[in-house]
């Protein structure tokens, strides 16, 4: 009986985690991707991250 309970508990965790993940993806598709502010912010974050990586590479080369 204990093994069955543990199996059910693990199944429930996987099931609820998968359901939450599916809801997150659905929200992203339906809500976030239609919001211009979110898209613009994500784009600017990616550009900033790219600039920082380039600067780190320059500093790494300069210190060698």
PyMOL Python script that loads the backbone (N, CA, C, O; Angstrom):
from pymol import cmd

cmd.read_pdbstr("""\
ATOM      1  N   UNK A   1       0.821  -1.197   0.000  1.00  0.00           N
ATOM      2  CA  UNK A   1       0.000   0.000   0.000  1.00  0.00           C
ATOM      3  C   UNK A   1       0.864   1.260   0.000  1.00  0.00           C
ATOM      4  O   UNK A   1       0.500   2.264  -0.611  1.00  0.00           O
ATOM      5  N   UNK A   2       1.986   1.209   0.672  1.00  0.00           N
ATOM      6  CA  UNK A   2       2.849   2.380   0.739  1.00  0.00           C
ATOM      7  C   UNK A   2       3.428   2.684  -0.636  1.00  0.00           C
ATOM      8  O   UNK A   2       3.503   3.847  -1.032  1.00  0.00           O
ATOM      9  N   UNK A   3       3.844   1.641  -1.374  1.00  0.00           N
ATOM     10  CA  UNK A   3       4.391   1.861  -2.708  1.00  0.00           C
ATOM     11  C   UNK A   3       3.366   2.480  -3.644  1.00  0.00           C
ATOM     12  O   UNK A   3       3.691   3.362  -4.439  1.00  0.00           O
ATOM     13  N   UNK A   4       2.126   2.013  -3.544  1.00  0.00           N
ATOM     14  CA  UNK A   4       1.078   2.580  -4.382  1.00  0.00           C
ATOM     15  C   UNK A   4       0.846   4.052  -4.059  1.00  0.00           C
ATOM     16  O   UNK A   4       0.621   4.862  -4.958  1.00  0.00           O
ATOM     17  N   UNK A   5       0.901   4.390  -2.788  1.00  0.00           N
ATOM     18  CA  UNK A   5       0.706   5.782  -2.384  1.00  0.00           C
ATOM     19  C   UNK A   5       1.836   6.664  -2.900  1.00  0.00           C
ATOM     20  O   UNK A   5       1.598   7.777  -3.369  1.00  0.00           O
ATOM     21  N   UNK A   6       3.059   6.167  -2.814  1.00  0.00           N
ATOM     22  CA  UNK A   6       4.210   6.929  -3.303  1.00  0.00           C
ATOM     23  C   UNK A   6       4.128   7.097  -4.812  1.00  0.00           C
ATOM     24  O   UNK A   6       4.403   8.179  -5.330  1.00  0.00           O
ATOM     25  N   UNK A   7       3.754   6.044  -5.520  1.00  0.00           N
ATOM     26  CA  UNK A   7       3.600   6.144  -6.972  1.00  0.00           C
ATOM     27  C   UNK A   7       2.527   7.162  -7.347  1.00  0.00           C
ATOM     28  O   UNK A   7       2.710   7.962  -8.264  1.00  0.00           O
ATOM     29  N   UNK A   8       1.418   7.125  -6.637  1.00  0.00           N
ATOM     30  CA  UNK A   8       0.349   8.075  -6.914  1.00  0.00           C
ATOM     31  C   UNK A   8       0.804   9.508  -6.624  1.00  0.00           C
ATOM     32  O   UNK A   8       0.491  10.431  -7.375  1.00  0.00           O
ATOM     33  N   UNK A   9       1.542   9.679  -5.535  1.00  0.00           N
ATOM     34  CA  UNK A   9       2.040  11.012  -5.182  1.00  0.00           C
ATOM     35  C   UNK A   9       2.979  11.533  -6.271  1.00  0.00           C
ATOM     36  O   UNK A   9       2.867  12.690  -6.677  1.00  0.00           O
ATOM     37  N   UNK A  10       3.892  10.707  -6.743  1.00  0.00           N
ATOM     38  CA  UNK A  10       4.801  11.127  -7.805  1.00  0.00           C
ATOM     39  C   UNK A  10       4.043  11.421  -9.106  1.00  0.00           C
ATOM     40  O   UNK A  10       4.345  12.386  -9.808  1.00  0.00           O
ATOM     41  N   UNK A  11       3.070  10.586  -9.407  1.00  0.00           N
ATOM     42  CA  UNK A  11       2.235  10.835 -10.587  1.00  0.00           C
ATOM     43  C   UNK A  11       1.523  12.180 -10.465  1.00  0.00           C
ATOM     44  O   UNK A  11       1.467  12.947 -11.427  1.00  0.00           O
ATOM     45  N   UNK A  12       0.985  12.461  -9.294  1.00  0.00           N
ATOM     46  CA  UNK A  12       0.265  13.721  -9.083  1.00  0.00           C
ATOM     47  C   UNK A  12       1.188  14.912  -9.271  1.00  0.00           C
ATOM     48  O   UNK A  12       0.807  15.897  -9.904  1.00  0.00           O
ATOM     49  N   UNK A  13       2.415  14.834  -8.720  1.00  0.00           N
ATOM     50  CA  UNK A  13       3.366  15.929  -8.902  1.00  0.00           C
ATOM     51  C   UNK A  13       3.657  16.159 -10.377  1.00  0.00           C
ATOM     52  O   UNK A  13       3.646  17.296 -10.847  1.00  0.00           O
ATOM     53  N   UNK A  14       3.916  15.084 -11.102  1.00  0.00           N
ATOM     54  CA  UNK A  14       4.195  15.222 -12.532  1.00  0.00           C
ATOM     55  C   UNK A  14       2.993  15.798 -13.264  1.00  0.00           C
ATOM     56  O   UNK A  14       3.142  16.676 -14.114  1.00  0.00           O
ATOM     57  N   UNK A  15       1.833  15.320 -12.946  1.00  0.00           N
ATOM     58  CA  UNK A  15       0.612  15.756 -13.621  1.00  0.00           C
ATOM     59  C   UNK A  15       0.350  17.232 -13.362  1.00  0.00           C
ATOM     60  O   UNK A  15       0.065  17.985 -14.293  1.00  0.00           O
ATOM     61  N   UNK A  16       0.446  17.648 -12.109  1.00  0.00           N
ATOM     62  CA  UNK A  16       0.161  19.040 -11.784  1.00  0.00           C
ATOM     63  C   UNK A  16       1.249  19.959 -12.321  1.00  0.00           C
ATOM     64  O   UNK A  16       0.959  21.086 -12.722  1.00  0.00           O
ATOM     65  N   UNK A  17       2.490  19.498 -12.337  1.00  0.00           N
ATOM     66  CA  UNK A  17       3.568  20.297 -12.900  1.00  0.00           C
ATOM     67  C   UNK A  17       3.356  20.471 -14.397  1.00  0.00           C
ATOM     68  O   UNK A  17       3.530  21.570 -14.925  1.00  0.00           O
ATOM     69  N   UNK A  18       2.986  19.410 -15.077  1.00  0.00           N
ATOM     70  CA  UNK A  18       2.734  19.483 -16.514  1.00  0.00           C
ATOM     71  C   UNK A  18       1.550  20.403 -16.811  1.00  0.00           C
ATOM     72  O   UNK A  18       1.577  21.172 -17.772  1.00  0.00           O
ATOM     73  N   UNK A  19       0.523  20.317 -15.987  1.00  0.00           N
ATOM     74  CA  UNK A  19      -0.642  21.179 -16.176  1.00  0.00           C
ATOM     75  C   UNK A  19      -0.255  22.647 -15.989  1.00  0.00           C
ATOM     76  O   UNK A  19      -0.673  23.501 -16.771  1.00  0.00           O
ATOM     77  N   UNK A  20       0.539  22.943 -14.960  1.00  0.00           N
ATOM     78  CA  UNK A  20       0.969  24.323 -14.725  1.00  0.00           C
ATOM     79  C   UNK A  20       1.833  24.819 -15.878  1.00  0.00           C
ATOM     80  O   UNK A  20       1.706  25.970 -16.294  1.00  0.00           O
ATOM     81  N   UNK A  21       2.705  23.969 -16.395  1.00  0.00           N
ATOM     82  CA  UNK A  21       3.554  24.339 -17.525  1.00  0.00           C
ATOM     83  C   UNK A  21       2.706  24.629 -18.757  1.00  0.00           C
ATOM     84  O   UNK A  21       2.958  25.596 -19.476  1.00  0.00           O
ATOM     85  N   UNK A  22       1.719  23.805 -18.993  1.00  0.00           N
ATOM     86  CA  UNK A  22       0.833  24.010 -20.135  1.00  0.00           C
ATOM     87  C   UNK A  22       0.072  25.330 -20.001  1.00  0.00           C
ATOM     88  O   UNK A  22      -0.100  26.050 -20.985  1.00  0.00           O
ATOM     89  N   UNK A  23      -0.379  25.645 -18.793  1.00  0.00           N
ATOM     90  CA  UNK A  23      -1.076  26.909 -18.573  1.00  0.00           C
ATOM     91  C   UNK A  23      -0.140  28.098 -18.792  1.00  0.00           C
ATOM     92  O   UNK A  23      -0.556  29.125 -19.328  1.00  0.00           O
ATOM     93  N   UNK A  24       1.115  27.962 -18.382  1.00  0.00           N
ATOM     94  CA  UNK A  24       2.087  29.029 -18.597  1.00  0.00           C
ATOM     95  C   UNK A  24       2.309  29.271 -20.083  1.00  0.00           C
ATOM     96  O   UNK A  24       2.328  30.419 -20.527  1.00  0.00           O
ATOM     97  N   UNK A  25       2.474  28.216 -20.846  1.00  0.00           N
ATOM     98  CA  UNK A  25       2.669  28.349 -22.294  1.00  0.00           C
ATOM     99  C   UNK A  25       1.442  28.982 -22.943  1.00  0.00           C
ATOM    100  O   UNK A  25       1.574  29.847 -23.809  1.00  0.00           O
ATOM    101  N   UNK A  26       0.269  28.562 -22.535  1.00  0.00           N
ATOM    102  CA  UNK A  26      -0.965  29.123 -23.082  1.00  0.00           C
ATOM    103  C   UNK A  26      -1.066  30.609 -22.764  1.00  0.00           C
ATOM    104  O   UNK A  26      -1.450  31.402 -23.623  1.00  0.00           O
ATOM    105  N   UNK A  27      -0.718  30.996 -21.516  1.00  0.00           N
ATOM    106  CA  UNK A  27      -0.758  32.406 -21.157  1.00  0.00           C
ATOM    107  C   UNK A  27       0.233  33.199 -22.002  1.00  0.00           C
ATOM    108  O   UNK A  27      -0.077  34.300 -22.459  1.00  0.00           O
ATOM    109  N   UNK A  28       1.416  32.643 -22.209  1.00  0.00           N
ATOM    110  CA  UNK A  28       2.411  33.338 -23.015  1.00  0.00           C
ATOM    111  C   UNK A  28       1.903  33.532 -24.439  1.00  0.00           C
ATOM    112  O   UNK A  28       2.048  34.611 -25.013  1.00  0.00           O
ATOM    113  N   UNK A  29       1.316  32.503 -24.996  1.00  0.00           N
ATOM    114  CA  UNK A  29       0.814  32.592 -26.368  1.00  0.00           C
ATOM    115  C   UNK A  29      -0.336  33.575 -26.484  1.00  0.00           C
ATOM    116  O   UNK A  29      -0.385  34.370 -27.423  1.00  0.00           O
ATOM    117  N   UNK A  30      -1.252  33.525 -25.544  1.00  0.00           N
ATOM    118  CA  UNK A  30      -2.473  34.329 -25.645  1.00  0.00           C
ATOM    119  C   UNK A  30      -2.304  35.761 -25.146  1.00  0.00           C
ATOM    120  O   UNK A  30      -2.878  36.687 -25.718  1.00  0.00           O
ATOM    121  N   UNK A  31      -1.533  35.946 -24.098  1.00  0.00           N
ATOM    122  CA  UNK A  31      -1.500  37.242 -23.430  1.00  0.00           C
ATOM    123  C   UNK A  31      -0.209  38.009 -23.680  1.00  0.00           C
ATOM    124  O   UNK A  31      -0.231  39.122 -24.204  1.00  0.00           O
ATOM    125  N   UNK A  32       0.909  37.411 -23.304  1.00  0.00           N
ATOM    126  CA  UNK A  32       2.167  38.147 -23.336  1.00  0.00           C
ATOM    127  C   UNK A  32       2.612  38.515 -24.741  1.00  0.00           C
ATOM    128  O   UNK A  32       3.094  39.626 -24.963  1.00  0.00           O
ATOM    129  N   UNK A  33       2.461  37.614 -25.681  1.00  0.00           N
ATOM    130  CA  UNK A  33       2.937  37.888 -27.030  1.00  0.00           C
ATOM    131  C   UNK A  33       2.088  38.924 -27.759  1.00  0.00           C
ATOM    132  O   UNK A  33       2.499  39.431 -28.803  1.00  0.00           O
ATOM    133  N   UNK A  34       0.924  39.243 -27.231  1.00  0.00           N
ATOM    134  CA  UNK A  34       0.099  40.281 -27.828  1.00  0.00           C
ATOM    135  C   UNK A  34       0.392  41.653 -27.220  1.00  0.00           C
ATOM    136  O   UNK A  34      -0.095  42.668 -27.718  1.00  0.00           O
ATOM    137  N   UNK A  35       1.181  41.687 -26.155  1.00  0.00           N
ATOM    138  CA  UNK A  35       1.484  42.940 -25.475  1.00  0.00           C
ATOM    139  C   UNK A  35       2.771  43.523 -26.045  1.00  0.00           C
ATOM    140  O   UNK A  35       3.835  42.924 -25.889  1.00  0.00           O
ATOM    141  N   UNK A  36       2.697  44.664 -26.694  1.00  0.00           N
ATOM    142  CA  UNK A  36       3.862  45.287 -27.334  1.00  0.00           C
ATOM    143  C   UNK A  36       4.956  45.623 -26.320  1.00  0.00           C
ATOM    144  O   UNK A  36       6.142  45.472 -26.612  1.00  0.00           O
ATOM    145  N   UNK A  37       4.565  46.071 -25.146  1.00  0.00           N
ATOM    146  CA  UNK A  37       5.541  46.449 -24.127  1.00  0.00           C
ATOM    147  C   UNK A  37       6.404  45.254 -23.736  1.00  0.00           C
ATOM    148  O   UNK A  37       7.618  45.385 -23.585  1.00  0.00           O
ATOM    149  N   UNK A  38       5.783  44.098 -23.572  1.00  0.00           N
ATOM    150  CA  UNK A  38       6.530  42.890 -23.197  1.00  0.00           C
ATOM    151  C   UNK A  38       7.499  42.506 -24.308  1.00  0.00           C
ATOM    152  O   UNK A  38       8.652  42.172 -24.035  1.00  0.00           O
ATOM    153  N   UNK A  39       7.049  42.550 -25.540  1.00  0.00           N
ATOM    154  CA  UNK A  39       7.905  42.193 -26.672  1.00  0.00           C
ATOM    155  C   UNK A  39       9.075  43.166 -26.784  1.00  0.00           C
ATOM    156  O   UNK A  39      10.217  42.745 -26.968  1.00  0.00           O
ATOM    157  N   UNK A  40       8.799  44.449 -26.676  1.00  0.00           N
ATOM    158  CA  UNK A  40       9.854  45.459 -26.784  1.00  0.00           C
ATOM    159  C   UNK A  40      10.874  45.304 -25.647  1.00  0.00           C
ATOM    160  O   UNK A  40      12.077  45.421 -25.878  1.00  0.00           O
ATOM    161  N   UNK A  41      10.407  45.045 -24.447  1.00  0.00           N
ATOM    162  CA  UNK A  41      11.298  44.863 -23.309  1.00  0.00           C
ATOM    163  C   UNK A  41      12.168  43.631 -23.496  1.00  0.00           C
ATOM    164  O   UNK A  41      13.367  43.675 -23.221  1.00  0.00           O
ATOM    165  N   UNK A  42      11.590  42.544 -23.955  1.00  0.00           N
ATOM    166  CA  UNK A  42      12.367  41.331 -24.196  1.00  0.00           C
ATOM    167  C   UNK A  42      13.420  41.567 -25.271  1.00  0.00           C
ATOM    168  O   UNK A  42      14.554  41.109 -25.133  1.00  0.00           O
ATOM    169  N   UNK A  43      13.069  42.263 -26.321  1.00  0.00           N
ATOM    170  CA  UNK A  43      14.014  42.574 -27.396  1.00  0.00           C
ATOM    171  C   UNK A  43      15.171  43.427 -26.874  1.00  0.00           C
ATOM    172  O   UNK A  43      16.332  43.163 -27.187  1.00  0.00           O
ATOM    173  N   UNK A  44      14.851  44.449 -26.080  1.00  0.00           N
ATOM    174  CA  UNK A  44      15.902  45.303 -25.524  1.00  0.00           C
ATOM    175  C   UNK A  44      16.792  44.547 -24.544  1.00  0.00           C
ATOM    176  O   UNK A  44      17.995  44.797 -24.483  1.00  0.00           O
ATOM    177  N   UNK A  45      16.218  43.633 -23.784  1.00  0.00           N
ATOM    178  CA  UNK A  45      17.007  42.816 -22.866  1.00  0.00           C
ATOM    179  C   UNK A  45      18.000  41.945 -23.640  1.00  0.00           C
ATOM    180  O   UNK A  45      19.156  41.812 -23.238  1.00  0.00           O
ATOM    181  N   UNK A  46      17.558  41.365 -24.726  1.00  0.00           N
ATOM    182  CA  UNK A  46      18.440  40.525 -25.540  1.00  0.00           C
ATOM    183  C   UNK A  46      19.566  41.365 -26.134  1.00  0.00           C
ATOM    184  O   UNK A  46      20.716  40.927 -26.146  1.00  0.00           O
ATOM    185  N   UNK A  47      19.256  42.559 -26.625  1.00  0.00           N
ATOM    186  CA  UNK A  47      20.291  43.446 -27.167  1.00  0.00           C
ATOM    187  C   UNK A  47      21.304  43.835 -26.094  1.00  0.00           C
ATOM    188  O   UNK A  47      22.509  43.831 -26.348  1.00  0.00           O
ATOM    189  N   UNK A  48      20.824  44.169 -24.900  1.00  0.00           N
ATOM    190  CA  UNK A  48      21.713  44.534 -23.799  1.00  0.00           C
ATOM    191  C   UNK A  48      22.611  43.370 -23.409  1.00  0.00           C
ATOM    192  O   UNK A  48      23.806  43.553 -23.177  1.00  0.00           O
ATOM    193  N   UNK A  49      22.046  42.193 -23.338  1.00  0.00           N
ATOM    194  CA  UNK A  49      22.816  41.009 -22.993  1.00  0.00           C
ATOM    195  C   UNK A  49      23.907  40.754 -24.036  1.00  0.00           C
ATOM    196  O   UNK A  49      25.027  40.382 -23.687  1.00  0.00           O
ATOM    197  N   UNK A  50      23.584  40.951 -25.296  1.00  0.00           N
ATOM    198  CA  UNK A  50      24.558  40.769 -26.366  1.00  0.00           C
ATOM    199  C   UNK A  50      25.705  41.775 -26.230  1.00  0.00           C
ATOM    200  O   UNK A  50      26.870  41.417 -26.399  1.00  0.00           O
ATOM    201  N   UNK A  51      25.375  43.023 -25.925  1.00  0.00           N
ATOM    202  CA  UNK A  51      26.409  44.037 -25.735  1.00  0.00           C
ATOM    203  C   UNK A  51      27.303  43.699 -24.551  1.00  0.00           C
ATOM    204  O   UNK A  51      28.519  43.880 -24.624  1.00  0.00           O
ATOM    205  N   UNK A  52      26.725  43.218 -23.476  1.00  0.00           N
ATOM    206  CA  UNK A  52      27.515  42.848 -22.304  1.00  0.00           C
ATOM    207  C   UNK A  52      28.465  41.692 -22.607  1.00  0.00           C
ATOM    208  O   UNK A  52      29.615  41.697 -22.166  1.00  0.00           O
ATOM    209  N   UNK A  53      27.991  40.713 -23.353  1.00  0.00           N
ATOM    210  CA  UNK A  53      28.845  39.583 -23.730  1.00  0.00           C
ATOM    211  C   UNK A  53      30.020  40.050 -24.589  1.00  0.00           C
ATOM    212  O   UNK A  53      31.144  39.581 -24.410  1.00  0.00           O
ATOM    213  N   UNK A  54      29.766  40.969 -25.517  1.00  0.00           N
ATOM    214  CA  UNK A  54      30.841  41.509 -26.348  1.00  0.00           C
ATOM    215  C   UNK A  54      31.871  42.238 -25.478  1.00  0.00           C
ATOM    216  O   UNK A  54      33.076  42.086 -25.674  1.00  0.00           O
ATOM    217  N   UNK A  55      31.388  43.028 -24.521  1.00  0.00           N
ATOM    218  CA  UNK A  55      32.283  43.776 -23.638  1.00  0.00           C
ATOM    219  C   UNK A  55      33.119  42.830 -22.773  1.00  0.00           C
ATOM    220  O   UNK A  55      34.304  43.081 -22.552  1.00  0.00           O
ATOM    221  N   UNK A  56      32.520  41.762 -22.289  1.00  0.00           N
ATOM    222  CA  UNK A  56      33.261  40.769 -21.491  1.00  0.00           C
ATOM    223  C   UNK A  56      34.365  40.120 -22.324  1.00  0.00           C
ATOM    224  O   UNK A  56      35.475  39.895 -21.839  1.00  0.00           O
ATOM    225  N   UNK A  57      34.047  39.827 -23.567  1.00  0.00           N
ATOM    226  CA  UNK A  57      35.066  39.232 -24.455  1.00  0.00           C
ATOM    227  C   UNK A  57      36.217  40.206 -24.679  1.00  0.00           C
ATOM    228  O   UNK A  57      37.378  39.796 -24.671  1.00  0.00           O
ATOM    229  N   UNK A  58      35.916  41.490 -24.881  1.00  0.00           N
ATOM    230  CA  UNK A  58      36.958  42.496 -25.068  1.00  0.00           C
ATOM    231  C   UNK A  58      37.836  42.590 -23.837  1.00  0.00           C
ATOM    232  O   UNK A  58      39.060  42.659 -23.953  1.00  0.00           O
ATOM    233  N   UNK A  59      37.224  42.594 -22.651  1.00  0.00           N
ATOM    234  CA  UNK A  59      37.990  42.692 -21.418  1.00  0.00           C
ATOM    235  C   UNK A  59      38.840  41.441 -21.210  1.00  0.00           C
ATOM    236  O   UNK A  59      39.972  41.527 -20.734  1.00  0.00           O
ATOM    237  N   UNK A  60      38.301  40.302 -21.560  1.00  0.00           N
ATOM    238  CA  UNK A  60      39.036  39.046 -21.413  1.00  0.00           C
ATOM    239  C   UNK A  60      40.267  39.046 -22.315  1.00  0.00           C
ATOM    240  O   UNK A  60      41.344  38.624 -21.894  1.00  0.00           O
ATOM    241  N   UNK A  61      40.118  39.510 -23.535  1.00  0.00           N
ATOM    242  CA  UNK A  61      41.250  39.584 -24.480  1.00  0.00           C
ATOM    243  C   UNK A  61      42.281  40.613 -23.994  1.00  0.00           C
ATOM    244  O   UNK A  61      43.486  40.380 -24.096  1.00  0.00           O
ATOM    245  N   UNK A  62      41.810  41.745 -23.467  1.00  0.00           N
ATOM    246  CA  UNK A  62      42.712  42.797 -22.997  1.00  0.00           C
ATOM    247  C   UNK A  62      43.548  42.346 -21.788  1.00  0.00           C
ATOM    248  O   UNK A  62      44.671  42.815 -21.608  1.00  0.00           O
ATOM    249  N   UNK A  63      43.013  41.449 -20.968  1.00  0.00           N
ATOM    250  CA  UNK A  63      43.726  40.997 -19.775  1.00  0.00           C
ATOM    251  C   UNK A  63      44.683  39.856 -20.056  1.00  0.00           C
ATOM    252  O   UNK A  63      45.478  39.490 -19.190  1.00  0.00           O
ATOM    253  N   UNK A  64      44.621  39.297 -21.232  1.00  0.00           N
ATOM    254  CA  UNK A  64      45.500  38.162 -21.549  1.00  0.00           C
ATOM    255  C   UNK A  64      46.842  38.592 -21.991  1.00  0.00           C
ATOM    256  O   UNK A  64      47.691  37.753 -22.292  1.00  0.00           O
TER     257      UNK A  64
END
""", "prot")
cmd.dss("prot")
cmd.show_as("cartoon", "prot")
cmd.util.cbc("prot")
cmd.orient("prot")
